[in-house]
Amino acid sequence: MDINQLNEHFGLPGVLAFRATASGLIRADITTPHATATVYLQGAHVAAWQPIGHKPVIFTSRKTELMPGKAIRGGVPIAFPWFANRHDGKTGPSHGFARIQDWTLAFAALAGEDLHLTFTLGPNELSRSLGFDQFRLAYQLTIGRTLTMQLTVANDGGAPLVFEEALHTYYAVTDIHEIAILGLDGVSYLDKTDNFNKKLQQGDVTVTGPTDRVYLDTTATCVLKDHAGKRHISVAKTGSTTTVVWNPWEEGAAKLVDMDPTEWHEFVAIETVNAATDAITLAPGATHAMQARVSVEEIGS
């Protein structure tokens, strides 16, 4: 659908409106009684969510290129059907093809004080060229005082579908030096900054340098304590047994052409994932749902 058709079929006065960027990307601008948000149809990409009375919760780089076919830096990229790079020796875009494809908006409605959106993605020329032609994805967003994101994968083929997936969420913080992440104490992780060595988390997670950790076999809720911002961001999940914590730090950010070199201290990624030894094997005709529910609480001085 073009902009006019989207606004005619799904637009809600004062709540949901569709606009195009100068490069041609289509975005949904959202205002509910309790939050504002921005979602791009490319990648079904949540680029902003800000509950009323709070600072922005989702970080998107000021330098990201909003171009067709190019991944957006920040927000909530959807990784599918692999996380990071392919493991089968074949080539393909980093984090898969879902985040650089245009999704179809299938449903939009205001229920109570929350906006409900459903996006879908099926096989296309790019996915088929990468060997994926028997799947369907549905991505349901509930936007309001809290943000709920649910990715459902269906296997339409006659053989098991093996895949990885992630909601690669960038959370805005006041200062990366003054955060702590609760919920991962005692969990084993692969340290990608140290040759994938397996380590054990002891205590809360703090970020003091380049960080890329794949926490395995965990379904725990994580609480991001943004001490300088005087708030807690809670990330509860279902259908996910991997959590990734990532920040490139100064030296890593300098290598990212779509991130301002000063932005690394403004975010931390806490990702809801199924990857590595937690990859999903989905039987023919079966479905799998993975959900993250985000809430924010202001903390007094």
DOSENU-863873 format. One record per residue: x, y, z of N, C-alpha, C in turn; residue in three letters. Coordinates in steps of 0.05 Angstrom, whole numbers, plus 5000, padded with zeros to 4 digits. Last residue first. Example, Ala and Ser with C-alpha at 12.3 -4.5 7.8 and 13.67 -1.06 7.14 Angstrom:
2
525749555142527349795143525850015157SER
526448865156524649105156526449345156ALA
END
This chain:
301
530152165876532952235881533952105907SER
526051625852526551875865529451925871GLY
525251335789526251295816526951565828ILE
520351115743522051335752522751285782GLU
520150555703519350665729521350885737GLU
517650215646519550395658518450515683VAL
517549595608516249795625518449975638SER
516549135557518249335568516649535584VAL
516748475539514948685550516648875566ARG
517648045485518948215504516948425513ALA
516847375460515747635468517547775487GLN
515946895410517847025428516947305434MET
512946305387512646585393514746665414ALA
512345845334513845915358513546215362HIS
508745305304509345585307510845625333THR
508644765254508644875281509245175281ALA
509144535204506544615213506344745240GLY
514944175223513144255201510344315212PRO
518244445282517144225266515344335244ALA
523944825291521044835290519944615271LEU
528944965333528244765312525244735312THR
532445535351529945405350529845205327ILE
538445605392536945635367534445455367ALA
541645565437538745605441537145655416ASP
546845555421545745305430542745315436THR
545246105381547345925389546145655397ALA
538946395404541246375386543246175398ALA
533846805415534346515414536546475394ASN
532947405454534247245433533746945437VAL
532848065468531247825473531747635449THR
538148475491536748345469535348085477GLU
539849075506539148835521537248695502ILE
544649555493542849365481542449135500ALA
544950215518545949935521543849755508VAL
547050895505545250665503546650405512PHE
550651315506547851375509545951135508GLU
555851225493555251235522552351295527HIS
555951245438556250985451555550995480TRP
555951735413553451625421553651365437GLU
560351975390559852045418557351895429THR
560551825336562651725354562151785384PRO
554251645310556051855318558051755338ASP
553651115264553351195292555251425297MET
554650895215551950995220551451065249ASP
559650695215559250935199556551055204VAL
563450475267560750455256560050715241LEU
568150555291568250395266565450375253LYS
567050815337568550965317568650815291ALA
564850415368563050615356564450775334ALA
569450155387567650025369565850215354GLY
571750535420573250445397571450305377GLU
567650625459568650845442569950745417GLU
562750095458564750265471565950455450TRP
558649775440561249765425563449915439PRO
554849335479555549615475558349625462ASN
550048845497552048945478552349255480TRP
547548235516548148505526550448605508VAL
542447765503544947885495545248165506VAL
539647175525539647465528542347565520THR
535646615509538146745506537747045511THR
530646405508532446285528535346405525THR
523946585500526746645494528446535516SER
518646565515519446435490522346485481GLY
518447215545517546935543518346825516THR
520847735589520747595563519547315567LYS
521748415610520748145616520347995589ALA
525348915628525048755604524248475611VAL
524849555657524549265660524049135633SER
528750075677527349975654527249665657ILE
528650585725529050305720527450225695HIS
531951225736529651055728530650765724ARG
535751645737533851605759531351455750LYS
539951715703537251795693535051755713GLY
544051485731544151775726541451885716ALA
542250945733542551105757542551405752HIS
538450535707539650775695540050975718ASP
538149885710538250105728539850335716LYS
534349435679536449615673536249855692LEU
532848785693532149065701534649235697VAL
530248215659532548395665531548665673CYS
527547585674527047875670529548035677THR
530246975648529947175669529147445659ALA
531446535621528846645615528246885634THR
537346255595536146435615533446545604THR
541245995563539445845581538346025603ASP
546546485560545246235551543346125573LEU
548447095537547646955561545846725553TYR
553447355503551147195497550447015521VAL
556048005501555747755516553147615509ARG
560048485491558348325473558148045485ASP
563149095502561648875514559848745493THR
568549505516567049375495565749125506PRO
567449725585569049705560567349565539GLY
564049675626566449835631568349835607THR
557849565651559249595625561549785629VAL
555449045694556149325689557749335663THR
550748615720552348675696552848975696VAL
551348365788550048525767551948565743ASP
554447715800553347975808551948105785GLY
557747405751557747425780556847705788GLN
557046965698556447235708556347225739GLN
562146575672559946575691559546865701LEU
563946415604564446525630561946515647LYS
567246175547564846145564565546235592LYS
569946555494570346395518567846405535ASN
569946835445567546665452568046485476PHE
574347175446574446925430572246725438ASN
572347615476574547455486574447175473ASP
567847855459570248025458572747875467THR
564047475468564847515440567247695438LYS
563147035515564347305513565447335485ASP
557446705533559646705514560646985511LEU
555546555601555346705576557846665559TYR
551346315654553646285637553246445611SER
548846665711548346555684550946535669VAL
549646925759549746635759549246505732GLY
545447465744547447355763547247045762ASP
541747715714543447525700545647405718LEU
538848105740537447885729539147665717GLY
540648795725539948575744538548355729LEU
545449215704543249045694542948815713ILE
547049905714547349625723544949475712ALA
550650505697548350325695549050055708ILE
554350915686552750915710550250745708GLU
556750925637558450865660556850835686HIS
552751085602553350795603555150725627ILE
548051535619550951505618551551205622ASP
542651505607543851775610546851755608THR
540151075555541051125582542451395583VAL
535750715515536950975520537750995550ALA
536850075488535550235509537150495514TYR
535649715431537449905442535950085463TYR
534249035419533249285429535449465441THR
533148605378535748725384535349015395HIS
530248055383529248335384531648485396LEU
532047495343532647685364530947945360ALA
533546815324531847055323532647235346GLU
535146245283535646415306533946665303GLU
532545605260533045895258533846015285PHE
530245085222532145155243532845455239VAL
524644715210525844985204527645055228LEU
523744055185524144235207525544495198PRO
519644015125521943945140522344135164ALA
515544225096515343955104517643845120GLY
513544905116514844705100514444425110GLY
511845315147509945215126511144985110ASP
512545505210513945335190511845215171ASN
512246155237510745915229512445765208ALA
513646575291514746445268513046195262VAL
512347195321511446915318512446815291THR
514247655367514947555341514147265340LEU
511848205403511747915400512247825371GLN
512548695449513448625422513448315421MET
509749215486510048925483510548865454THR
510849735529511249655502511549355501LEU
506250115571508449915567508649855537THR
502750505557504350555581506750355582ARG
503350305490501950465510503750525533GLY
502649835441504050085448502350245466ILE
504149225419502249355436503649595449THR
505348875360506149085378503749185394LEU
507148285329505048425342506148625362GLN
508747985272510048155293507848335304TYR
509647375239507747575248509047725272ALA
512147015184512647165208510347355214LEU
512946375154511346625157512046755183ARG
516545965106516146085133514046305131PHE
519545745063517345605075516845705103GLN
524245935042521845985026519445845038ASP
530746075045528446075063525946145048PHE
535446135015534645875023532245855042GLY
536646614994538246535017537346265029LEU
532846694956535646674947537546584969SER
528446744989528746504973531546464963ARG
529247265009529347035027529746775012SER
528947574961531347564977531447324994LEU
523647474943525847404926528447384942GLU
520247195001520447384978523047314963ASN
515746935050517946895031517847105009PRO
512947455093513147185082515447165063GLY
510747825148512847795128512947505119LEU
506548305181507148035171509348045150THR
504448655240505848655215506448365207PHE
499548955278500648705270501848725242THR
498349365335499249345308500149065302LEU
494549725380495449455372495949455343HIS
495150205430494950155402496049885395LEU
491250285490493550175476493050145446ASP
486850405519488750625516491250535501GLU
482250035485482650175510484550405505GLY
485349955427483749795446484249915474ALA
485850145362486150245390484250095407LEU
489049775311486649845326487449955353ALA
491049455253491549675270488949755284ALA
494048965211491949035231492849275247PHE
498048895174495648735171493348815189ALA
503249155137501449205160498849065155LEU
508748785117505948865110504448915136THR
515549015112513448845123510748955115TRP
521149045072518649175079516648965088ASP
527448845101525248795083522848965092GLN
531448855138531749025115529648985094ILE
530348485177530548765185530948955162ARG
530447985153527848095162528048395168ALA
535247735140534047915120531548065131PHE
540947705187538747605170537547815153GLY
545247915214542747885229540347805211HIS
548248105153548448085182545748095196SER
546147745095546447995110546647945140PRO
550247185074547747315077548047565095GLY
553246555055553246845060550446945063THR
554645935091553546085069553546385076LYS
556245675136558245715116557245875092GLY
552445665175552545435157554545465134ASP
551646105206553445895217553845655198HIS
551446805191550546525186552646325197ARG
552247295244552847185218551846895216ASN
547147525283549847595275550347475247ALA
542447015277543447225294546347275287PHE
537746865225540146805240540847055255TRP
533347015196533246755211535846675223PRO
532747555241531647295232532547255203PHE
532248085284534147905272532647635266ALA
529548715282528748435284530848265269ILE
531649285319531849125295530948835301PRO
529349775350528949485355529149335329VAL
533950305357531250215358531049915365GLY
539950255315538450325339535650225338GLY
540350385249542050355272540550445297ARG
537050005200536950245217538650185242ILE
539849735140538949695168539049965183ALA
537349875076539549915095538549895123LYS
533049865042534949645041537249665060GLY
532450565038531350305032533550095030PRO
535150925094535150875065533950595060MET
536951295138534251195133533951155103LEU
542651215172541751275146539051145141GLU
544051505236543151275220542151365193THR
545451895271546951885245546051655227LYS
542851845317542352085302543652075275ARG
540451195333542651375327541751615311SER
535551105382536251085354538351285347THR
533250805441535350965429535550905399PHE
527450835481528850705459530750895446ILE
525451195518526450935527528050795506VAL
525551895531525451675512526751415523PRO
522852045597524752085575524551855555LYS
515852115613518451985615520252075593HIS
510852325603512052395629514852265633GLY
508651785564508252055572509452105600ILE
513851355538511351395554511151685563PRO
516351275477516751455500514051485515GLN
519950975427517750935446518251105471TRP
522450885361522151055385519750955401ALA
522850495323525050685325524850865349ALA
521349865306520650065326523050245330VAL
520449625243522549715261521449935280HIS
519249275202517349315224518849425248ALA
522949305161523749165185521749165207GLY
519549855139521949695134522949575160GLN
515850145168514949895155517349725147LEU
517750405232518150395203517150135191TYR
514650745283515250485273515550505242VAL
514751125343515151125314515950845305THR
510551395395512351195384512651235354ALA
508251605460508751655432510651445421THR
503151445510505851435498505851535469ALA
497951455529500151425548502951415536HIS
494151525489493851685514496251665532PRO
498751525432496651405448496251575473THR
501051645371500551795396498251655410THR
505751515320503751405339503551585363ILE
507251445253507551625276505151575295ASP
510450995213507951045227508551215251ALA
513751095150513751055179510951115190ARG
517250885093514650945105514750895135ILE
522551155054521650975075518951065087LEU
524151555019521951375011521151175032GLY
527651945033528751715018526551525009SER
524552285064525552385038526652155021ALA
519251865089521752015092522552115064THR
512151905095514551805081516951985087ALA
507251695144508751905129511151765115ARG
501151565176503351465160504651695144PHE
498451575242498751695216501251595202ALA
494551495297496251355279496151485252LEU
491851905329493151665341495251545323VAL
489152295303490352365328491952145341GLY
485351825268485852105273486952155302PRO
488551285243486751355265487251645273LEU
489450885184489951135199487751175220GLY
488250455152489150405180489450655197PHE
486250615102485450355113486050335143HIS
488451135093485551075090484650825104GLU
493851065103492251255120489251205117ASN
494950695062495450625090493750815109LEU
493650995017492150745023492450665052GLN
497451405019494551465020492951225027ASN
502351115016501651275040498651325041ILE
500750464987502250714988501250875012ASP
501749765000500050005000501750255000MET
END
